[in-house]
Amino acid sequence: MKIEIKYPFICFNIIQIDVDDDKAEEILNDCQENQAQFIIDNIPVDDYLMVPNGKKGIVSALDTDIYAHIKEVKP
């Protein structure tokens, strides 16, 4: 007999994008709602389709800073 099991599986993707210094400062200091929109606007569509609860899920993930964040990439 075969049985089926179902379990949650979470994967994280990290991408780096180029923005000018003014835009970087703006988004780094912006509210979570705007940061979530920035993330949505800059991730591949296929990745967005895998985000639980869409923008609301990204906002929730930003609350923890463990599951989502926007930070400066140091050279």
C-alpha positions as CSV (number, residue, x, y, z in Angstrom):
1,M,0.0,0.0,0.0
2,K,1.2,3.5,-0.7
3,I,0.5,6.4,1.5
4,E,1.0,10.0,0.8
5,I,2.5,12.5,3.2
6,K,2.4,16.2,2.8
7,Y,4.7,18.6,4.6
8,P,5.6,22.3,4.3
9,F,8.9,23.0,2.6
10,I,10.3,26.5,2.6
11,C,13.0,27.8,0.3
12,F,14.7,31.2,0.2
13,N,16.0,33.0,-2.8
14,I,18.5,35.9,-2.6
15,I,19.0,38.2,-5.6
16,Q,21.1,41.3,-5.9
17,I,19.9,44.2,-8.0
18,D,21.6,47.4,-9.0
19,V,19.9,50.7,-7.9
20,D,21.4,54.2,-7.6
21,D,22.4,55.4,-4.2
22,D,19.3,57.7,-3.7
23,K,16.9,54.8,-4.5
24,A,18.8,52.5,-2.2
25,E,18.5,55.0,0.7
26,E,14.9,55.5,0.0
27,I,13.9,51.9,0.0
28,L,16.2,51.0,3.0
29,N,14.4,53.6,5.1
30,D,10.9,53.0,3.7
31,C,8.0,51.3,5.5
32,Q,7.4,47.6,5.2
33,E,4.5,48.0,2.9
34,N,6.6,49.9,0.3
35,Q,9.5,47.5,0.8
36,A,7.2,44.6,0.1
37,Q,6.0,46.3,-3.1
38,F,9.6,46.9,-4.1
39,I,10.4,43.2,-3.6
40,I,7.3,42.2,-5.6
41,D,8.4,44.6,-8.4
42,N,11.9,43.1,-8.6
43,I,11.5,39.3,-8.3
44,P,10.9,37.0,-11.2
45,V,7.2,36.2,-11.8
46,D,7.8,32.5,-11.2
47,D,9.3,33.3,-7.8
48,Y,6.4,35.6,-6.9
49,L,4.0,32.8,-7.6
50,M,5.7,30.7,-4.9
51,V,5.4,33.4,-2.2
52,P,2.7,32.3,0.3
53,N,0.0,35.0,0.5
54,G,1.7,37.2,-2.0
55,K,2.4,40.8,-0.8
56,K,0.8,40.1,2.5
57,G,3.2,37.2,3.0
58,I,6.2,39.4,2.2
59,V,5.1,42.0,4.7
60,S,4.7,39.3,7.3
61,A,8.2,38.0,6.4
62,L,9.7,41.5,6.7
63,D,8.3,41.7,10.3
64,T,10.8,39.0,11.4
65,D,13.8,40.2,9.3
66,I,14.8,36.5,9.3
67,Y,12.5,35.4,6.4
68,A,12.8,38.6,4.3
69,H,14.9,41.7,4.2
70,I,16.4,44.3,2.0
71,K,19.9,45.3,2.9
72,E,23.0,46.9,1.3
73,V,25.5,44.6,-0.3
74,K,28.9,45.5,0.9
75,P,31.8,45.1,-1.6
